[in-house]
Amino acid sequence: MARLQRVFDTLCIEQGWARDGEPARRHARMLIDDYLAGNTSEGRLLIAGRAFAERLRRNMPR
């Protein structure tokens, strides 16, 4: 659990998200799902979280 928290906190800081905001909630769910699917490496979870953030950013209307 501490590993997931560190990754989540890092992503929130990097992306400038409020921890209780919608983007942060989406990422929390993605990180938990990825962890439960077997991705337990902190580094790989961070890479996956950053990639997910980038996909969301590209798909947002401008």
The first five atom37 places (N, CA, C, CB, O) and aatype in JSON, in Angstrom:
{
  "aatype": [12, 0, 1, 10, 5, 1, 19, 13, 3, 16, 10, 4, 9, 6, 5, 7, 17, 0, 1, 3, 7, 6, 14, 0, 1, 1, 8, 0, 1, 12, 10, 9, 3, 3, 18, 10, 0, 7, 2, 16, 15, 6, 7, 1, 10, 10, 9, 0, 7, 1, 0, 13, 0, 6, 1, 10, 1, 1, 2, 12, 14, 1],
  "atom_mask": [
    [1, 1, 1, 1, 1],
    [1, 1, 1, 1, 1],
    [1, 1, 1, 1, 1],
    [1, 1, 1, 1, 1],
    [1, 1, 1, 1, 1],
    [1, 1, 1, 1, 1],
    [1, 1, 1, 1, 1],
    [1, 1, 1, 1, 1],
    [1, 1, 1, 1, 1],
    [1, 1, 1, 1, 1],
    [1, 1, 1, 1, 1],
    [1, 1, 1, 1, 1],
    [1, 1, 1, 1, 1],
    [1, 1, 1, 1, 1],
    [1, 1, 1, 1, 1],
    [1, 1, 1, 0, 1],
    [1, 1, 1, 1, 1],
    [1, 1, 1, 1, 1],
    [1, 1, 1, 1, 1],
    [1, 1, 1, 1, 1],
    [1, 1, 1, 0, 1],
    [1, 1, 1, 1, 1],
    [1, 1, 1, 1, 1],
    [1, 1, 1, 1, 1],
    [1, 1, 1, 1, 1],
    [1, 1, 1, 1, 1],
    [1, 1, 1, 1, 1],
    [1, 1, 1, 1, 1],
    [1, 1, 1, 1, 1],
    [1, 1, 1, 1, 1],
    [1, 1, 1, 1, 1],
    [1, 1, 1, 1, 1],
    [1, 1, 1, 1, 1],
    [1, 1, 1, 1, 1],
    [1, 1, 1, 1, 1],
    [1, 1, 1, 1, 1],
    [1, 1, 1, 1, 1],
    [1, 1, 1, 0, 1],
    [1, 1, 1, 1, 1],
    [1, 1, 1, 1, 1],
    [1, 1, 1, 1, 1],
    [1, 1, 1, 1, 1],
    [1, 1, 1, 0, 1],
    [1, 1, 1, 1, 1],
    [1, 1, 1, 1, 1],
    [1, 1, 1, 1, 1],
    [1, 1, 1, 1, 1],
    [1, 1, 1, 1, 1],
    [1, 1, 1, 0, 1],
    [1, 1, 1, 1, 1],
    [1, 1, 1, 1, 1],
    [1, 1, 1, 1, 1],
    [1, 1, 1, 1, 1],
    [1, 1, 1, 1, 1],
    [1, 1, 1, 1, 1],
    [1, 1, 1, 1, 1],
    [1, 1, 1, 1, 1],
    [1, 1, 1, 1, 1],
    [1, 1, 1, 1, 1],
    [1, 1, 1, 1, 1],
    [1, 1, 1, 1, 1],
    [1, 1, 1, 1, 1]
  ],
  "atom_positions": [
    [[0.82, -1.19, 0.0], [0.0, 0.0, 0.0], [0.87, 1.26, 0.0], [-0.93, -0.01, 1.2], [0.53, 2.24, -0.66]],
    [[1.96, 1.24, 0.72], [2.86, 2.4, 0.78], [3.43, 2.7, -0.61], [4.0, 2.16, 1.78], [3.61, 3.86, -0.97]],
    [[3.71, 1.66, -1.38], [4.23, 1.83, -2.73], [3.22, 2.57, -3.6], [4.57, 0.46, -3.36], [3.58, 3.52, -4.3]],
    [[1.98, 2.15, -3.55], [0.93, 2.82, -4.32], [0.78, 4.27, -3.88], [-0.41, 2.07, -4.17], [0.59, 5.16, -4.71]],
    [[0.85, 4.52, -2.59], [0.72, 5.88, -2.08], [1.84, 6.77, -2.57], [0.69, 5.87, -0.56], [1.6, 7.92, -2.94]],
    [[3.07, 6.26, -2.58], [4.21, 7.05, -3.05], [4.04, 7.4, -4.53], [5.53, 6.29, -2.83], [4.29, 8.54, -4.93]],
    [[3.62, 6.43, -5.33], [3.42, 6.69, -6.76], [2.3, 7.7, -6.95], [3.09, 5.36, -7.52], [2.44, 8.65, -7.73]],
    [[1.2, 7.52, -6.25], [0.07, 8.44, -6.34], [0.5, 9.86, -5.96], [-1.09, 7.97, -5.44], [0.18, 10.82, -6.67]],
    [[1.2, 10.0, -4.85], [1.65, 11.31, -4.39], [2.58, 11.96, -5.42], [2.37, 11.19, -3.03], [2.47, 13.15, -5.69]],
    [[3.48, 11.18, -5.97], [4.4, 11.7, -6.99], [3.65, 12.2, -8.2], [5.41, 10.62, -7.4], [3.93, 13.28, -8.71]],
    [[2.69, 11.42, -8.68], [1.91, 11.82, -9.85], [1.1, 13.09, -9.57], [0.97, 10.7, -10.28], [1.03, 13.97, -10.42]],
    [[0.5, 13.18, -8.4], [-0.27, 14.38, -8.05], [0.62, 15.61, -8.07], [-0.92, 14.21, -6.68], [0.21, 16.66, -8.56]],
    [[1.81, 15.5, -7.53], [2.74, 16.63, -7.51], [3.18, 16.98, -8.93], [3.97, 16.31, -6.63], [3.12, 18.14, -9.33]],
    [[3.61, 15.97, -9.69], [4.08, 16.21, -11.06], [3.0, 16.84, -11.94], [4.55, 14.91, -11.68], [3.29, 17.73, -12.73]],
    [[1.78, 16.37, -11.79], [0.7, 16.81, -12.67], [-0.05, 18.03, -12.13], [-0.28, 15.67, -12.88], [-0.85, 18.63, -12.84]],
    [[0.22, 18.39, -10.88], [-0.45, 19.54, -10.27], [-1.91, 19.26, -9.92], [0.0, 0.0, 0.0], [-2.75, 20.17, -9.97]],
    [[-2.21, 18.03, -9.58], [-3.58, 17.64, -9.25], [-3.84, 17.79, -7.75], [-3.85, 16.19, -9.69], [-2.96, 17.55, -6.93]],
    [[-5.06, 18.18, -7.42], [-5.52, 18.08, -6.04], [-5.72, 16.59, -5.76], [-6.85, 18.91, -5.8], [-6.25, 15.86, -6.6]],
    [[-5.31, 16.14, -4.6], [-5.41, 14.7, -4.3], [-6.84, 14.19, -4.28], [-4.76, 14.41, -2.97], [-7.07, 13.0, -4.45]],
    [[-7.8, 15.08, -4.07], [-9.2, 14.64, -4.05], [-9.94, 15.03, -5.32], [-9.91, 15.23, -2.83], [-11.17, 14.93, -5.38]],
    [[-9.21, 15.46, -6.34], [-9.83, 15.85, -7.61], [-10.1, 14.66, -8.52], [0.0, 0.0, 0.0], [-9.63, 13.55, -8.27]],
    [[-10.86, 14.91, -9.55], [-11.25, 13.85, -10.49], [-10.05, 13.19, -11.19], [-12.19, 14.41, -11.54], [-9.99, 11.96, -11.24]],
    [[-9.08, 13.96, -11.72], [-7.94, 13.29, -12.35], [-7.19, 12.38, -11.37], [-6.97, 14.33, -12.93], [-6.77, 11.28, -11.74]],
    [[-7.02, 12.84, -10.14], [-6.33, 12.02, -9.14], [-7.11, 10.75, -8.83], [-6.1, 12.83, -7.86], [-6.52, 9.68, -8.67]],
    [[-8.44, 10.86, -8.74], [-9.26, 9.66, -8.48], [-9.14, 8.66, -9.62], [-10.73, 10.06, -8.27], [-9.05, 7.46, -9.39]],
    [[-9.15, 9.16, -10.84], [-8.99, 8.25, -12.0], [-7.66, 7.52, -11.93], [-9.1, 9.02, -13.33], [-7.58, 6.32, -12.18]],
    [[-6.62, 8.25, -11.59], [-5.31, 7.64, -11.51], [-5.19, 6.66, -10.35], [-4.25, 8.7, -11.39], [-4.54, 5.63, -10.47]],
    [[-5.81, 6.98, -9.25], [-5.79, 6.05, -8.12], [-6.41, 4.72, -8.54], [-6.55, 6.64, -6.91], [-5.86, 3.65, -8.25]],
    [[-7.54, 4.79, -9.22], [-8.21, 3.56, -9.68], [-7.33, 2.81, -10.68], [-9.58, 3.9, -10.33], [-7.22, 1.59, -10.61]],
    [[-6.71, 3.54, -11.61], [-5.84, 2.9, -12.6], [-4.65, 2.24, -11.91], [-5.34, 3.93, -13.62], [-4.29, 1.11, -12.25]],
    [[-4.05, 2.93, -10.95], [-2.89, 2.37, -10.25], [-3.26, 1.11, -9.47], [-2.29, 3.41, -9.3], [-2.53, 0.12, -9.48]],
    [[-4.4, 1.14, -8.79], [-4.85, -0.03, -8.04], [-5.11, -1.2, -8.99], [-6.12, 0.29, -7.23], [-4.69, -2.33, -8.72]],
    [[-5.8, -0.94, -10.09], [-6.08, -2.0, -11.06], [-4.79, -2.58, -11.62], [-6.96, -1.46, -12.2], [-4.65, -3.8, -11.75]],
    [[-3.84, -1.71, -11.96], [-2.56, -2.17, -12.51], [-1.8, -3.0, -11.48], [-1.7, -0.97, -12.96], [-1.21, -4.02, -11.82]],
    [[-1.82, -2.56, -10.23], [-1.16, -3.3, -9.16], [-1.78, -4.68, -8.98], [-1.23, -2.51, -7.84], [-1.08, -5.69, -8.88]],
    [[-3.1, -4.72, -8.95], [-3.79, -6.0, -8.78], [-3.58, -6.94, -9.97], [-5.28, -5.76, -8.58], [-3.68, -8.15, -9.83]],
    [[-3.29, -6.36, -11.13], [-3.02, -7.17, -12.33], [-1.59, -7.71, -12.34], [-3.27, -6.35, -13.59], [-1.22, -8.47, -13.23]],
    [[-0.78, -7.31, -11.34], [0.55, -7.87, -11.23], [1.69, -6.88, -11.38], [0.0, 0.0, 0.0], [2.85, -7.26, -11.2]],
    [[1.41, -5.64, -11.72], [2.46, -4.64, -11.83], [2.74, -4.08, -10.44], [2.06, -3.5, -12.82], [2.09, -3.13, -10.01]],
    [[3.69, -4.67, -9.73], [3.97, -4.28, -8.36], [5.25, -3.45, -8.23], [4.07, -5.5, -7.5], [5.62, -3.07, -7.12]],
    [[5.92, -3.18, -9.33], [7.14, -2.39, -9.31], [6.8, -0.9, -9.22], [8.0, -2.67, -10.57], [6.02, -0.39, -10.03]],
    [[7.37, -0.23, -8.26], [7.11, 1.2, -8.08], [7.48, 1.99, -9.34], [7.88, 1.74, -6.87], [6.74, 2.87, -9.77]],
    [[8.62, 1.67, -9.92], [9.06, 2.35, -11.13], [8.11, 2.13, -12.3], [0.0, 0.0, 0.0], [7.78, 3.07, -13.03]],
    [[7.67, 0.89, -12.46], [6.75, 0.6, -13.58], [5.37, 1.19, -13.34], [6.63, -0.91, -13.78], [4.7, 1.59, -14.29]],
    [[4.94, 1.25, -12.09], [3.66, 1.9, -11.79], [3.73, 3.4, -12.1], [3.27, 1.69, -10.3], [2.77, 3.98, -12.6]],
    [[4.86, 4.01, -11.81], [5.04, 5.42, -12.1], [5.05, 5.67, -13.61], [6.35, 5.93, -11.47], [4.44, 6.63, -14.09]],
    [[5.71, 4.81, -14.35], [5.72, 4.91, -15.82], [4.3, 4.76, -16.36], [6.65, 3.85, -16.45], [3.87, 5.53, -17.22]],
    [[3.57, 3.78, -15.86], [2.19, 3.56, -16.31], [1.31, 4.76, -15.95], [1.61, 2.28, -15.68], [0.48, 5.17, -16.76]],
    [[1.48, 5.31, -14.77], [0.7, 6.47, -14.36], [0.98, 7.68, -15.21], [0.0, 0.0, 0.0], [0.06, 8.43, -15.56]],
    [[2.24, 7.9, -15.55], [2.61, 9.03, -16.41], [2.03, 8.85, -17.82], [4.14, 9.18, -16.49], [1.55, 9.81, -18.42]],
    [[2.09, 7.63, -18.33], [1.53, 7.36, -19.65], [0.02, 7.58, -19.65], [1.86, 5.92, -20.1], [-0.53, 8.14, -20.61]],
    [[-0.65, 7.16, -18.6], [-2.09, 7.35, -18.48], [-2.42, 8.84, -18.42], [-2.63, 6.63, -17.22], [-3.39, 9.28, -19.04]],
    [[-1.63, 9.62, -17.69], [-1.83, 11.06, -17.61], [-1.67, 11.7, -18.98], [-0.85, 11.7, -16.61], [-2.44, 12.59, -19.35]],
    [[-0.69, 11.27, -19.72], [-0.46, 11.82, -21.06], [-1.62, 11.49, -22.0], [0.85, 11.27, -21.64], [-2.05, 12.35, -22.78]],
    [[-2.13, 10.28, -21.94], [-3.28, 9.9, -22.78], [-4.5, 10.75, -22.43], [-3.62, 8.39, -22.62], [-5.22, 11.21, -23.32]],
    [[-4.74, 10.95, -21.15], [-5.87, 11.78, -20.74], [-5.7, 13.21, -21.22], [-6.03, 11.75, -19.22], [-6.66, 13.83, -21.68]],
    [[-4.49, 13.73, -21.12], [-4.21, 15.1, -21.54], [-4.46, 15.26, -23.05], [-2.76, 15.49, -21.18], [-5.02, 16.27, -23.49]],
    [[-4.02, 14.28, -23.84], [-4.22, 14.35, -25.29], [-5.68, 14.24, -25.69], [-3.44, 13.26, -25.95], [-6.08, 14.8, -26.71]],
    [[-6.48, 13.53, -24.9], [-7.89, 13.32, -25.23], [-8.8, 14.4, -24.68], [-8.34, 11.98, -24.72], [-10.0, 14.38, -24.94]],
    [[-8.25, 15.34, -23.92], [-9.1, 16.41, -23.37], [-9.45, 17.42, -24.46], [-8.4, 17.11, -22.18], [-8.59, 17.8, -25.26]],
    [[-10.7, 17.86, -24.48], [-11.07, 18.9, -25.46], [-10.34, 20.2, -25.13], [-12.61, 19.13, -25.48], [-10.08, 20.51, -23.97]],
    [[-10.03, 20.94, -26.18], [-9.3, 22.2, -25.98], [-10.19, 23.36, -26.17], [-8.12, 22.31, -26.9], [-9.75, 24.5, -26.04]]
  ]
}
